[in-house]
């Protein structure tokens, strides 16, 4: 179960932080580390600070974009402070751990952490199904990267241990992967262009808002297939009308 849960670090600046994260992961039984466009690859300092978690670093996957790191995941949770400008479903760390363990029985789960100085961008956060916020002291909420990973990883382990004595209730719901959602968004944009709802020269922020809507709503796989079918029928009708003209 824990092998299905990956820690994704985006744009990490300091290799020592990568090593400290590897240590935090191993102490909680997590081993899947993905690095998205790190400033530098793990070096001697990273291995020194990993304190025996060298295999986590050695097996880390390095990719260029967050989309690559989460393409096969059914659940993506991004670490974020609460925001008034970006309304998004929020989880407490305990809820995050429980949800990650439950959904790891179906598809890989990604827990995403951003840059040390400014976290994840709004665009990256909008790729996530949920945001997780650590309720730190509001007067001093400074958590370094490894601390944040340690807290969330601990909650994942607590949830996994609680699930062992009693068989975890299988969640029959199948959610689409990030890659499937991205294909849907391409299909949706193509259709809206064909119907003239989106004007190519002045697209505005229609797709940004629609992506936000559907990511937040989190349609099931069967529901997404229905939506794709609707789009296909609209495109077929458009093509038929064009031929008749």
LINJO-V948049 format. One record per residue. N is the residue number from 1. RES is the residue in three letters. D_FIRST is the distance of its C-alpha to the first C-alpha in Angstrom with 1 decimal. Layout:
N,RES,D_FIRST
N,RES,D_FIRST
This chain:
1,UNK,0.0
2,UNK,3.8
3,UNK,5.4
4,UNK,5.5
5,UNK,7.3
6,UNK,10.8
7,UNK,13.8
8,UNK,16.9
9,UNK,20.3
10,UNK,23.4
11,UNK,26.8
12,UNK,26.4
13,UNK,29.9
14,UNK,29.6
15,UNK,27.8
16,UNK,27.8
17,UNK,25.5
18,UNK,23.0
19,UNK,23.2
20,UNK,22.8
21,UNK,19.7
22,UNK,18.2
23,UNK,19.3
24,UNK,17.8
25,UNK,14.4
26,UNK,14.5
27,UNK,15.8
28,UNK,12.7
29,UNK,10.3
30,UNK,9.7
31,UNK,11.3
32,UNK,11.5
33,UNK,15.0
34,UNK,17.2
35,UNK,20.9
36,UNK,23.0
37,UNK,26.7
38,UNK,26.9
39,UNK,30.5
40,UNK,30.1
41,UNK,27.6
42,UNK,26.3
43,UNK,29.3
44,UNK,30.6
45,UNK,30.3
46,UNK,26.6
47,UNK,26.0
48,UNK,28.2
49,UNK,26.4
50,UNK,23.0
51,UNK,24.3
52,UNK,22.5
53,UNK,19.5
54,UNK,21.4
55,UNK,18.7
56,UNK,16.7
57,UNK,20.0
58,UNK,21.0
59,UNK,18.0
60,UNK,18.2
61,UNK,18.9
62,UNK,22.2
63,UNK,23.2
64,UNK,26.3
65,UNK,25.1
66,UNK,22.4
67,UNK,22.6
68,UNK,21.5
69,UNK,18.5
70,UNK,17.2
71,UNK,18.8
72,UNK,15.8
73,UNK,13.8
74,UNK,14.0
75,UNK,13.9
76,UNK,15.8
77,UNK,16.8
78,UNK,19.8
79,UNK,21.1
80,UNK,24.7
81,UNK,27.6
82,UNK,28.9
83,UNK,31.4
84,UNK,34.4
85,UNK,35.0
86,UNK,31.5
87,UNK,30.5
88,UNK,26.8
89,UNK,24.3
90,UNK,23.2
91,UNK,20.4
92,UNK,20.7
93,UNK,18.1
94,UNK,17.0
95,UNK,16.8
96,UNK,14.9
97,UNK,12.1
98,UNK,12.1
99,UNK,12.2
100,UNK,9.5
101,UNK,6.9
102,UNK,8.9
103,UNK,9.3
104,UNK,6.0
105,UNK,6.4
106,UNK,9.6
107,UNK,10.0
108,UNK,9.2
109,UNK,10.0
110,UNK,12.9
111,UNK,14.3
112,UNK,17.9
113,UNK,20.5
114,UNK,24.1
115,UNK,27.1
116,UNK,28.4
117,UNK,31.7
118,UNK,31.1
119,UNK,27.4
120,UNK,26.4
121,UNK,29.2
122,UNK,29.8
123,UNK,29.0
124,UNK,25.6
125,UNK,24.8
126,UNK,25.9
127,UNK,23.1
128,UNK,20.6
129,UNK,19.9
130,UNK,20.1
131,UNK,21.4
132,UNK,20.3
133,UNK,23.3
134,UNK,23.4
135,UNK,26.4
136,UNK,28.3
137,UNK,32.0
138,UNK,33.8
139,UNK,36.7
140,UNK,34.6
141,UNK,31.2
142,UNK,30.9
143,UNK,27.4
144,UNK,26.8
145,UNK,23.9
146,UNK,22.1
147,UNK,22.8
148,UNK,21.3
149,UNK,18.0
150,UNK,18.0
151,UNK,18.5
152,UNK,15.8
153,UNK,13.3
154,UNK,14.6
155,UNK,14.1
156,UNK,10.4
157,UNK,10.3
158,UNK,12.8
159,UNK,10.9
160,UNK,7.8
161,UNK,10.7
162,UNK,12.6
163,UNK,10.3
164,UNK,10.4
165,UNK,14.1
166,UNK,14.3
167,UNK,12.5
168,UNK,10.9
169,UNK,13.4
170,UNK,12.5
171,UNK,13.9
172,UNK,16.3
173,UNK,17.2
174,UNK,16.7
175,UNK,17.3
176,UNK,18.9
177,UNK,17.6
178,UNK,19.6
179,UNK,21.6
180,UNK,22.5
181,UNK,23.7
182,UNK,25.7
183,UNK,27.4
184,UNK,28.3
185,UNK,29.9
186,UNK,31.9
187,UNK,33.0
188,UNK,33.9
189,UNK,35.9
190,UNK,37.8
191,UNK,38.7
192,UNK,40.0
193,UNK,42.0
194,UNK,43.5
195,UNK,44.6
196,UNK,46.0
197,UNK,43.8
198,UNK,42.8
199,UNK,45.7
200,UNK,44.7
201,UNK,47.3
202,UNK,46.1
203,UNK,42.5
204,UNK,42.1
205,UNK,38.7
206,UNK,38.1
207,UNK,35.0
208,UNK,33.5
209,UNK,34.0
210,UNK,32.7
211,UNK,29.5
212,UNK,29.1
213,UNK,29.8
214,UNK,27.4
215,UNK,24.5
216,UNK,25.2
217,UNK,25.7
218,UNK,22.4
219,UNK,23.6
220,UNK,21.5
221,UNK,21.4
222,UNK,24.3
223,UNK,26.2
224,UNK,26.0
225,UNK,27.4
226,UNK,30.2
227,UNK,31.0
228,UNK,31.1
229,UNK,33.4
230,UNK,35.6
231,UNK,35.9
232,UNK,36.8
233,UNK,39.5
234,UNK,40.9
235,UNK,41.1
236,UNK,42.7
237,UNK,45.3
238,UNK,46.0
239,UNK,46.6
240,UNK,48.8
241,UNK,50.9
242,UNK,51.4
243,UNK,52.7
244,UNK,55.0
245,UNK,56.5
